Amino acid sequence: LASSFADLANKILLIDIALTAVALVMGTKAVQASSQFGASMSTLDRFITESGVSSGQYRAQFEQLSVQYAIGINDIVSSTADWKAANFDMRASLDLTRIAMDYATAGQVEAGYATETLKKILSGMAVEQDKAASSATRFGDVINFISDKSTSGFREIADGVAAIAPSIKASGGSFEQMTGVVSVLADTLQSGSRAGEGIRVMMGQLKDP
């Protein structure tokens, strides 16, 4: 009987040690997450130029987007900061952050990748700021629609489109048609970036033979 109680005591001690270790790990991660969140908010504050406005006023919206998309709040704040750095106001930055998270969800890609790729496409297409949100939504819908019908994934097609966006704008071509071309070539080459580079070179040669 004494042996049984001793074994039980040892098991309880081991469980207690394990729970303590888990608590320490969780506590460390919580501190790290809090530190990262503070850094992200500070970065965003550097780009806010509107008088009397601070990142803290938008915390509830950041939290709402984080819950809605099941994406970390640091990624939400970082995306917003990226749009602010590109000289969008806070309202537009939040709209574009939401659209970037739509990209991330639809394409099953990282939030940072979605934001950066969307920025490249909008910049390459020389989209005016007041049309950025509507154009971004349209571009995302096109990429998502075509990727659903392609053996290439969302990321591959988005990579290709981002690479040729300036060429699409310069040529006056249709975004929808050129995204379809990227898809076909990406399926063949098994690489969206290679497809985009190939199309970009070809379009450059057609322009300057």
C-alpha positions as semicolon CSV with decimal commas, in nm:
position;residue;x (nm);y (nm);z (nm)
1;L;0,000;0,000;0,000
2;A;0,283;0,235;0,091
3;S;0,443;0,159;-0,244
4;S;0,119;0,242;-0,425
5;F;0,093;0,578;-0,252
6;A;0,459;0,648;-0,333
7;D;0,398;0,572;-0,703
8;L;0,093;0,797;-0,699
9;A;0,289;1,077;-0,535
10;N;0,563;1,045;-0,798
11;K;0,305;1,059;-1,080
12;I;0,144;1,367;-0,927
13;L;0,487;1,529;-0,897
14;L;0,563;1,454;-1,263
15;I;0,228;1,598;-1,372
16;D;0,293;1,908;-1,162
17;I;0,635;1,952;-1,321
18;A;0,487;1,908;-1,670
19;L;0,211;2,162;-1,603
20;T;0,464;2,409;-1,468
21;A;0,678;2,367;-1,780
22;V;0,376;2,420;-2,006
23;A;0,277;2,730;-1,809
24;L;0,629;2,870;-1,844
25;V;0,629;2,811;-2,220
26;M;0,284;2,967;-2,259
27;G;0,388;3,260;-2,044
28;T;0,701;3,317;-2,251
29;K;0,502;3,305;-2,574
30;A;0,245;3,545;-2,432
31;V;0,519;3,791;-2,340
32;Q;0,674;3,757;-2,685
33;A;0,336;3,808;-2,855
34;S;0,269;4,114;-2,641
35;S;0,611;4,254;-2,727
36;Q;0,556;4,192;-3,099
37;F;0,213;4,354;-3,081
38;G;0,359;4,661;-2,913
39;A;0,631;4,683;-3,178
40;S;0,374;4,650;-3,459
41;M;0,157;4,924;-3,309
42;S;0,463;5,150;-3,271
43;T;0,555;5,090;-3,634
44;L;0,202;5,181;-3,742
45;D;0,210;5,498;-3,532
46;R;0,518;5,614;-3,723
47;F;0,317;5,618;-4,044
48;I;-0,002;5,776;-3,912
49;T;-0,011;6,139;-4,022
50;E;-0,374;6,220;-3,943
51;S;-0,396;6,475;-3,662
52;G;-0,505;6,335;-3,326
53;V;-0,506;5,975;-3,450
54;S;-0,313;5,685;-3,297
55;S;-0,302;5,311;-3,358
56;G;-0,464;5,242;-3,021
57;Q;-0,790;5,392;-3,146
58;Y;-0,816;5,106;-3,397
59;R;-0,736;4,819;-3,163
60;A;-1,097;4,695;-3,158
61;Q;-1,100;4,681;-3,538
62;F;-0,770;4,494;-3,542
63;E;-0,909;4,243;-3,294
64;Q;-1,228;4,203;-3,496
65;L;-1,031;4,130;-3,816
66;S;-0,807;3,890;-3,627
67;V;-1,107;3,692;-3,504
68;Q;-1,291;3,713;-3,837
69;Y;-1,000;3,572;-4,038
70;A;-0,838;3,361;-3,764
71;I;-0,514;3,546;-3,833
72;G;-0,282;3,682;-3,565
73;I;-0,344;4,040;-3,463
74;N;0,023;4,123;-3,523
75;D;-0,022;4,026;-3,889
76;I;-0,330;4,249;-3,909
77;V;-0,145;4,548;-3,762
78;S;0,163;4,485;-3,979
79;S;-0,050;4,475;-4,293
80;T;-0,219;4,802;-4,197
81;A;0,122;4,959;-4,132
82;D;0,240;4,847;-4,478
83;W;-0,055;5,023;-4,642
84;K;-0,001;5,334;-4,432
85;A;0,363;5,334;-4,537
86;A;0,237;5,337;-4,897
87;N;0,056;5,666;-4,817
88;F;-0,299;5,536;-4,782
89;D;-0,512;5,690;-4,509
90;M;-0,624;5,475;-4,217
91;R;-0,968;5,399;-4,361
92;A;-0,821;5,283;-4,692
93;S;-0,542;5,096;-4,512
94;L;-0,796;4,899;-4,309
95;D;-0,999;4,824;-4,621
96;L;-0,689;4,700;-4,801
97;T;-0,583;4,497;-4,498
98;R;-0,921;4,326;-4,502
99;I;-0,885;4,251;-4,875
100;A;-0,532;4,118;-4,819
101;M;-0,671;3,886;-4,552
102;D;-0,930;3,772;-4,807
103;Y;-0,634;3,687;-5,034
104;A;-0,464;3,501;-4,749
105;T;-0,778;3,300;-4,671
106;A;-0,876;3,222;-5,030
107;G;-0,526;3,131;-5,137
108;Q;-0,423;2,967;-4,808
109;V;-0,113;3,186;-4,800
110;E;0,054;3,387;-4,526
111;A;-0,087;3,728;-4,439
112;G;0,246;3,899;-4,505
113;Y;0,274;3,735;-4,847
114;A;-0,082;3,834;-4,935
115;T;-0,020;4,197;-4,840
116;E;0,310;4,221;-5,026
117;T;0,176;4,054;-5,340
118;L;-0,133;4,274;-5,348
119;K;0,087;4,582;-5,312
120;K;0,301;4,468;-5,607
121;I;-0,002;4,409;-5,827
122;L;-0,164;4,744;-5,742
123;S;0,165;4,926;-5,792
124;G;0,241;4,747;-6,120
125;M;-0,105;4,820;-6,252
126;A;-0,061;5,186;-6,148
127;V;-0,398;5,184;-5,973
128;E;-0,506;5,521;-5,836
129;Q;-0,545;5,532;-5,459
130;D;-0,917;5,605;-5,466
131;K;-0,970;5,293;-5,677
132;A;-0,730;5,069;-5,487
133;A;-0,988;4,880;-5,278
134;S;-1,227;4,806;-5,565
135;S;-0,941;4,710;-5,798
136;A;-0,779;4,491;-5,532
137;T;-1,107;4,307;-5,480
138;R;-1,146;4,253;-5,854
139;F;-0,789;4,131;-5,898
140;G;-0,826;3,889;-5,607
141;D;-1,154;3,754;-5,741
142;V;-0,996;3,694;-6,083
143;I;-0,690;3,517;-5,941
144;N;-0,902;3,305;-5,710
145;F;-1,148;3,212;-5,987
146;I;-0,874;3,111;-6,230
147;S;-0,668;2,926;-5,968
148;D;-0,975;2,714;-5,887
149;K;-0,974;2,593;-6,248
150;S;-0,597;2,551;-6,273
151;T;-0,355;2,287;-6,153
152;S;-0,142;2,575;-6,027
153;G;-0,236;2,716;-5,691
154;F;-0,329;3,067;-5,588
155;R;0,028;3,151;-5,487
156;E;0,179;3,046;-5,821
157;I;-0,068;3,247;-6,025
158;A;-0,041;3,548;-5,793
159;D;0,340;3,535;-5,826
160;G;0,313;3,536;-6,204
161;V;0,059;3,816;-6,215
162;A;0,264;4,031;-5,977
163;A;0,566;3,986;-6,206
164;I;0,385;4,105;-6,519
165;A;0,151;4,368;-6,369
166;P;0,358;4,660;-6,510
167;S;0,359;4,492;-6,852
168;I;-0,018;4,443;-6,842
169;K;-0,063;4,812;-6,766
170;A;0,181;4,922;-7,036
171;S;0,026;4,698;-7,299
172;G;-0,330;4,798;-7,220
173;G;-0,417;4,430;-7,204
174;S;-0,695;4,273;-7,001
175;F;-0,605;4,168;-6,647
176;E;-0,842;3,875;-6,678
177;Q;-0,694;3,750;-7,004
178;M;-0,334;3,789;-6,889
179;T;-0,408;3,609;-6,563
180;G;-0,545;3,324;-6,774
181;V;-0,223;3,321;-6,978
182;V;-0,017;3,310;-6,657
183;S;-0,224;3,016;-6,538
184;V;-0,171;2,812;-6,856
185;L;0,205;2,877;-6,860
186;A;0,238;2,818;-6,485
187;D;0,068;2,481;-6,527
188;T;0,324;2,393;-6,795
189;L;0,632;2,527;-6,616
190;Q;0,506;2,436;-6,268
191;S;0,615;2,779;-6,152
192;G;0,420;3,103;-6,143
193;S;0,728;3,323;-6,112
194;R;0,891;3,156;-6,414
195;A;0,569;3,195;-6,608
196;G;0,551;3,562;-6,521
197;E;0,914;3,622;-6,612
198;G;0,870;3,446;-6,946
199;I;0,562;3,650;-7,033
200;R;0,732;3,971;-6,922
201;V;1,032;3,907;-7,148
202;M;0,808;3,814;-7,441
203;M;0,595;4,125;-7,403
204;G;0,909;4,337;-7,382
205;Q;1,038;4,187;-7,708
206;L;0,705;4,253;-7,881
207;K;0,720;4,614;-7,766
208;D;1,083;4,669;-7,867
209;P;1,166;4,418;-8,146
